């Protein structure tokens, strides 16, 4: 029985993919996001398809917003010749500097159909409280 050369090529690509994952170089999956500033709010919309709401973490420190998520994947293949089970742990993270100070206690977030929306109310700038100092 002659082997199919395409099976060899597919096996090569699978080995290369596993090798990149093991070395940490397969970090091609990143969080795509939009930051929009309007009407007293900053809105951050991030694409996180395939993640559960409970596996997503959103934190704010100063003007830095960080979104991170983790998930476990498993693949089972069972045919006449072999059984294969693969497990993978995926984690993504993205930080962005916000264009203004925010009211931390009023931040809200929602997650629907793989899209995370974080609404961050801007902190109103206090009036300029400066005064002139005469130099003697």
C-alpha positions in Angstrom: 0.0 0.0 0.0 1.4 3.4 -1.0 1.3 6.3 1.4 -0.4 9.5 0.4 2.2 12.3 0.2 -0.3 14.9 1.4 -0.5 12.9 4.7 3.2 13.4 5.2 2.9 17.2 4.5 0.0 17.5 7.0 2.0 15.6 9.6 4.9 17.9 9.1 2.7 21.0 9.6 1.3 19.5 12.8 4.8 18.8 14.2 5.9 22.4 13.3 2.8 23.8 15.0 3.4 21.8 18.1 7.0 22.9 18.2 6.1 26.6 17.9 3.5 26.2 20.7 6.0 24.4 23.0 8.6 27.2 22.5 6.0 29.9 23.1 6.4 31.3 19.6 2.9 30.5 18.6 1.5 33.7 20.2 -0.2 34.8 17.0 -3.5 34.9 18.6 -3.9 38.3 20.2 -6.8 40.4 21.4 -8.1 42.8 18.8 -9.7 45.9 20.3 -11.1 49.4 19.6 -10.9 52.3 22.0 -13.5 55.0 21.5 -13.8 58.3 23.5 -17.2 60.0 23.4 -19.9 61.6 25.6 -17.9 61.5 28.9 -17.0 57.8 28.5 -14.2 55.7 27.1 -15.4 52.5 25.5 -13.1 49.6 24.8 -14.5 46.8 22.6 -12.4 43.6 22.5 -12.9 40.5 20.4 -12.6 37.3 22.5 -14.4 34.5 20.6 -14.4 31.1 22.2 -13.8 32.3 25.7 -16.2 31.9 28.6 -17.2 35.0 30.6 -15.7 33.5 33.8 -12.3 33.1 32.2 -11.9 36.8 31.3 -10.2 39.2 33.6 -10.4 43.0 33.3 -8.3 45.2 35.5 -7.5 48.9 35.7 -4.4 50.3 37.3 -3.9 54.1 36.9 -4.7 54.8 33.2 -3.7 51.2 32.2 -6.5 48.8 31.2 -5.6 45.1 31.0 -7.7 42.4 29.5 -6.7 38.8 29.8 -8.4 35.5 29.1 -7.6 31.7 29.3 -9.1 28.6 27.9 -8.5 24.9 27.7 -9.0 23.1 24.4 -9.1 19.4 23.7 -9.3 17.5 20.5 -10.2 13.8 20.2 -9.7 11.9 16.9 -10.7 8.3 16.7 -10.6 6.3 13.5 -9.8 2.8 12.5 -6.0 3.3 12.6 -5.3 5.4 15.7 -6.7 7.4 18.6 -5.3 10.8 19.4 -6.2 13.2 22.1 -4.6 16.7 22.3 -5.0 19.3 25.0 -4.0 22.9 24.7 -4.0 25.8 27.1 -4.5 29.2 25.4 -4.0 32.5 27.1 -4.2 36.0 25.7 -3.6 39.4 27.2 -3.6 43.0 26.1 -2.9 46.3 27.9 -3.8 49.7 26.6 -3.2 53.2 28.1 -6.4 55.1 28.4 -6.6 58.6 27.0 -7.9 60.1 30.3 -8.4 59.4 34.0 -11.5 57.4 34.8 -14.0 56.9 37.6 -12.9 53.4 38.7 -16.0 52.7 40.8 -18.3 53.3 37.8 -16.6 51.0 35.3 -18.8 48.4 33.7 -18.3 45.5 31.4 -20.5 43.1 29.3 -19.7 40.1 27.2 -22.0 38.9 24.4 -21.3 36.6 21.5 -17.5 36.7 21.9 -17.3 40.5 22.2 -16.3 42.2 25.5 -17.4 45.8 25.9 -15.8 47.8 28.8 -17.3 51.3 29.5 -15.1 53.6 31.6 -16.7 56.9 32.6 -14.1 59.7 32.4 -13.1 61.6 35.5 -14.0 65.3 35.0 -11.0 67.5 35.0 -10.9 69.7 38.0 -10.9 73.4 37.3 -7.4 74.9 37.1 -6.8 75.8 40.7 -3.5 77.5 40.1 -2.5 81.0 41.2 0.2 83.3 40.2 3.2 83.7 42.5 5.1 86.9 42.4 8.9 86.7 42.4 10.6 89.1 44.6 
